[in-house]
Amino acid sequence: MTTTTSRIAGKVALITGAASGIGECTAKLFAEHGAKVVIADIQDQLGQSVCEKIGTSNSIYVHCDVTNEEDVKNAVDTAVSTYGKLDIMFCNAGIADDPNKPGIMNTEKTDFEQVISVNITGVFLGMKHAARVMVPRKMGSIISTASVASRLGGVTPHAYTCTKHAIVGLTKNLAVELGQFGIRVNCLSPHAMVTPLATSFFGFEGEEFEKYVNERGNLKGVTLKTDDVAQAALFLASDEAKYISGHNLFIDGGFSITNPSLNMIKYPS
């Protein structure tokens, strides 16, 4: 293993929502950098396919509904029983509101609660059971996927926005609690990019979706990809981030710090 491919060599990572999108990309990147990876998802066929791409010597698939505590407990226990430990927990699984029911008056209570259940309770359970096996070893890195909606209002629907704000709160609280055990807790807040979740919500894909996002973004000439988020997760999981905890890392090209209603100086092209 060369220095360029061993940033998390020997570490064991569990990634929820790893059968597609950000999770899949991160699982592949972690494996490339020397980690053993547990793919946790409810998309069994896709999850098995990711394992085959990575290599079954470096990864396993576990069916895991993050709203079910027994499933989450089993995924963590499987990581430990298979590889002997858990170094990295990436709570990445998430869903969005129903795009066909926009606005609070059209939002059903059951739909709202479902997003809460996956995006908040699912993250809480991942954190809880990761802590259960990390605290005795006094080491570990817990990462969660938030969003630019963790800072901004009005860019995503109500339930999704609530959950991403909540993830930041959980991250901060847990960073305080687990710091005494040498465990770091952080989250990632990316802007929109091509993933199954985003494209199904907006209703268009590929280059058309990227054009839509780029036109509304702040940093021009760059297109956000899932690999950019995976690289940020790799950084937070690695020893390069050994003194970073309680942090919400934005991967948004400055989108969340801008006010598009204010006209900035326009330079001639």
C-alpha positions as CSV (number, residue, x, y, z in Angstrom):
1,M,0.0,0.0,0.0
2,T,1.5,3.3,-1.1
3,T,1.3,6.5,0.9
4,T,-1.2,7.8,-1.6
5,T,-3.6,4.9,-1.0
6,S,-3.3,4.3,2.7
7,R,-4.9,7.3,4.5
8,I,-7.1,5.0,6.5
9,A,-5.2,1.7,6.1
10,G,-6.3,-1.0,8.6
11,K,-9.4,0.9,9.7
12,V,-12.9,-0.5,9.6
13,A,-15.8,1.6,8.4
14,L,-19.5,1.2,8.5
15,I,-21.5,3.3,6.0
16,T,-25.3,3.5,6.0
17,G,-27.1,4.2,2.7
18,A,-24.0,2.8,1.0
19,A,-25.7,1.1,-1.9
20,S,-25.9,4.3,-4.0
21,G,-25.1,8.0,-4.2
22,I,-22.7,9.5,-1.7
23,G,-22.5,6.3,0.4
24,E,-21.5,4.1,-2.6
25,C,-18.8,6.6,-3.7
26,T,-17.5,6.9,-0.2
27,A,-17.4,3.1,0.3
28,K,-15.3,2.7,-2.8
29,L,-13.0,5.5,-1.8
30,F,-12.5,4.2,1.7
31,A,-11.6,0.8,0.4
32,E,-9.1,2.3,-2.1
33,H,-7.5,3.9,0.9
34,G,-7.0,0.7,2.8
35,A,-10.2,0.3,4.9
36,K,-12.5,-2.7,5.4
37,V,-16.0,-1.5,4.6
38,V,-19.4,-2.6,5.8
39,I,-22.1,-1.6,3.3
40,A,-25.4,-1.1,5.2
41,D,-28.6,-0.4,3.2
42,I,-32.1,-1.7,2.4
43,Q,-31.3,-1.9,-1.3
44,D,-30.0,-5.5,-1.1
45,Q,-29.2,-6.1,-4.8
46,L,-27.4,-2.7,-5.2
47,G,-25.6,-3.2,-1.9
48,Q,-24.3,-6.6,-2.9
49,S,-23.2,-5.1,-6.3
50,V,-21.1,-2.4,-4.5
51,C,-19.4,-5.2,-2.5
52,E,-18.6,-7.1,-5.7
53,K,-17.1,-3.9,-7.2
54,I,-15.0,-3.2,-4.1
55,G,-14.1,-6.8,-3.6
56,T,-15.5,-9.3,-1.1
57,S,-12.1,-9.5,0.7
58,N,-12.5,-5.8,1.6
59,S,-16.2,-5.4,2.1
60,I,-19.4,-7.1,3.3
61,Y,-23.1,-6.1,2.9
62,V,-25.6,-6.0,5.7
63,H,-29.3,-5.3,5.3
64,C,-30.0,-2.4,7.6
65,D,-33.2,-0.3,8.0
66,V,-31.8,2.6,10.0
67,T,-35.2,3.2,11.7
68,N,-34.9,-0.3,13.2
69,E,-32.6,-0.4,16.2
70,E,-32.1,-4.1,15.9
71,D,-30.9,-3.6,12.3
72,V,-28.4,-0.9,13.3
73,K,-27.2,-2.9,16.3
74,N,-26.7,-5.9,14.1
75,A,-24.8,-3.9,11.4
76,V,-22.4,-2.6,14.1
77,D,-22.0,-6.0,15.7
78,T,-21.4,-7.6,12.2
79,A,-18.6,-5.1,11.6
80,V,-16.9,-6.0,14.9
81,S,-17.4,-9.7,14.6
82,T,-16.1,-9.7,11.0
83,Y,-13.2,-7.3,11.2
84,G,-12.6,-7.1,15.0
85,K,-13.4,-3.4,15.6
86,L,-15.2,-0.3,14.2
87,D,-13.1,2.8,13.6
88,I,-15.4,4.9,11.4
89,M,-19.2,5.2,11.4
90,F,-20.6,7.2,8.5
91,C,-24.4,7.9,9.1
92,N,-25.3,8.7,5.6
93,A,-28.7,7.1,4.9
94,G,-31.4,9.7,4.3
95,I,-34.7,10.5,2.4
96,A,-36.5,13.6,1.3
97,D,-40.0,14.9,1.5
98,D,-42.6,13.9,-1.1
99,P,-42.0,16.3,-4.1
100,N,-45.7,15.9,-5.1
101,K,-46.9,17.5,-1.8
102,P,-45.1,20.9,-1.5
103,G,-45.9,23.3,1.2
104,I,-46.8,22.7,4.9
105,M,-50.5,22.5,4.3
106,N,-50.0,19.7,1.9
107,T,-47.6,17.8,4.1
108,E,-49.1,14.7,5.8
109,K,-48.1,14.0,9.4
110,T,-47.1,10.4,8.4
111,D,-44.9,11.7,5.6
112,F,-43.2,14.2,7.9
113,E,-42.6,11.6,10.6
114,Q,-41.1,9.2,8.0
115,V,-38.4,11.7,7.1
116,I,-37.8,12.4,10.7
117,S,-37.5,8.7,11.4
118,V,-34.9,8.0,8.7
119,N,-32.9,11.2,8.8
120,I,-32.8,11.9,12.6
121,T,-33.7,8.7,14.4
122,G,-31.6,6.7,12.0
123,V,-28.6,9.0,12.6
124,F,-29.1,8.8,16.4
125,L,-29.2,5.0,16.3
126,G,-26.0,4.9,14.2
127,M,-24.3,7.2,16.6
128,K,-25.5,5.3,19.7
129,H,-24.3,1.9,18.6
130,A,-21.1,3.2,17.2
131,A,-20.4,4.8,20.5
132,R,-21.2,1.5,22.2
133,V,-18.2,-0.2,20.6
134,M,-15.9,2.8,20.3
135,V,-16.0,4.0,23.9
136,P,-14.3,0.9,25.3
137,R,-11.5,1.3,22.7
138,K,-11.3,5.1,23.4
139,M,-11.0,6.0,19.7
140,G,-13.2,6.4,16.6
141,S,-14.6,8.8,14.1
142,I,-18.4,9.4,13.7
143,I,-19.5,11.3,10.6
144,S,-23.0,12.2,9.4
145,T,-24.4,13.6,6.2
146,A,-26.2,16.9,6.8
147,S,-26.8,19.5,4.0
148,V,-26.7,23.2,3.1
149,A,-30.2,23.0,4.6
150,S,-28.5,22.6,8.0
151,R,-27.8,26.4,7.8
152,L,-30.3,27.8,5.3
153,G,-34.1,27.9,5.2
154,G,-36.2,27.7,2.0
155,V,-33.8,25.6,-0.1
156,T,-35.4,22.2,0.8
157,P,-38.8,21.1,2.1
158,H,-39.8,21.4,5.8
159,A,-39.1,17.9,7.1
160,Y,-35.8,17.6,5.3
161,T,-34.6,21.0,6.6
162,C,-35.6,20.1,10.1
163,T,-33.7,16.9,10.0
164,K,-30.5,18.5,8.7
165,H,-30.5,21.1,11.4
166,A,-31.1,18.4,14.0
167,I,-28.0,16.4,12.7
168,V,-25.8,19.4,13.5
169,G,-27.2,19.5,17.0
170,L,-26.6,15.8,17.5
171,T,-23.1,16.2,16.2
172,K,-22.3,19.0,18.6
173,N,-23.8,17.3,21.6
174,L,-22.1,14.0,20.9
175,A,-18.7,15.6,20.2
176,V,-18.9,17.1,23.7
177,E,-19.9,13.8,25.3
178,L,-17.5,11.5,23.4
179,G,-14.5,13.8,23.4
180,Q,-13.4,12.4,26.7
181,F,-13.0,9.0,25.0
182,G,-10.9,10.3,22.1
183,I,-13.9,9.9,19.7
184,R,-14.4,12.6,17.1
185,V,-17.9,13.5,15.8
186,N,-18.4,15.7,12.7
187,C,-20.9,16.2,9.9
188,L,-20.8,17.1,6.2
189,S,-23.1,19.7,4.5
190,P,-22.9,19.4,0.7
191,H,-24.8,21.4,-1.9
192,A,-27.0,19.5,-4.4
193,M,-25.3,17.0,-6.8
194,V,-26.4,14.1,-9.0
195,T,-27.5,11.3,-6.7
196,P,-30.6,9.1,-6.9
197,L,-32.2,11.1,-4.0
198,A,-31.7,14.5,-5.5
199,T,-32.6,13.7,-9.1
200,S,-35.7,11.8,-8.1
201,F,-36.8,14.8,-6.0
202,F,-36.2,17.4,-8.7
203,G,-37.3,15.2,-11.6
204,F,-34.4,15.5,-14.0
205,E,-31.0,13.9,-14.1
206,G,-27.3,14.0,-15.3
207,E,-26.1,17.1,-17.1
208,E,-29.5,18.8,-17.0
209,F,-29.5,18.6,-13.2
210,E,-25.9,19.8,-12.9
211,K,-26.7,22.7,-15.2
212,Y,-29.6,23.6,-12.9
213,V,-27.5,23.5,-9.8
214,N,-24.5,25.3,-11.4
215,E,-26.7,28.2,-12.5
216,R,-27.8,28.8,-8.9
217,G,-24.4,28.1,-7.3
218,N,-21.9,30.6,-6.1
219,L,-18.6,29.1,-7.3
220,K,-18.5,29.0,-11.1
221,G,-16.5,26.7,-13.3
222,V,-16.8,23.7,-10.9
223,T,-19.4,21.0,-10.7
224,L,-20.0,19.2,-7.4
225,K,-19.7,15.5,-7.6
226,T,-20.3,12.7,-5.1
227,D,-16.6,12.1,-5.1
228,D,-16.0,15.6,-3.6
229,V,-18.2,14.6,-0.6
230,A,-16.5,11.3,-0.3
231,Q,-13.1,13.0,-0.2
232,A,-14.4,15.2,2.6
233,A,-15.6,12.2,4.5
234,L,-12.2,10.5,3.9
235,F,-10.4,13.6,5.4
236,L,-12.6,13.6,8.5
237,A,-12.2,9.9,8.9
238,S,-8.4,10.0,8.6
239,D,-5.7,11.0,11.1
240,E,-5.3,14.2,9.1
241,A,-8.4,15.5,11.0
242,K,-7.2,14.1,14.4
243,Y,-8.1,17.4,16.2
244,I,-11.3,18.2,14.4
245,S,-14.5,17.5,16.2
246,G,-18.0,19.0,16.5
247,H,-17.5,20.5,13.0
248,N,-20.0,20.9,10.2
249,L,-18.0,20.9,7.0
250,F,-19.7,22.7,4.1
251,I,-19.0,21.4,0.6
252,D,-21.0,24.0,-1.2
253,G,-18.8,26.4,-3.1
254,G,-19.8,29.2,-0.7
255,F,-23.5,28.8,-1.5
256,S,-24.6,28.9,2.1
257,I,-22.9,32.2,2.9
258,T,-24.3,34.2,0.0
259,N,-27.4,36.3,-0.4
260,P,-28.4,36.0,-4.1
261,S,-30.8,38.9,-3.7
262,L,-27.9,41.3,-3.3
263,N,-26.2,42.3,-6.5
264,M,-22.5,42.0,-6.3
265,I,-20.0,43.7,-8.6
266,K,-20.2,42.1,-12.1
267,Y,-17.0,41.9,-14.0
268,P,-17.0,41.9,-17.8
269,S,-16.6,38.4,-19.2
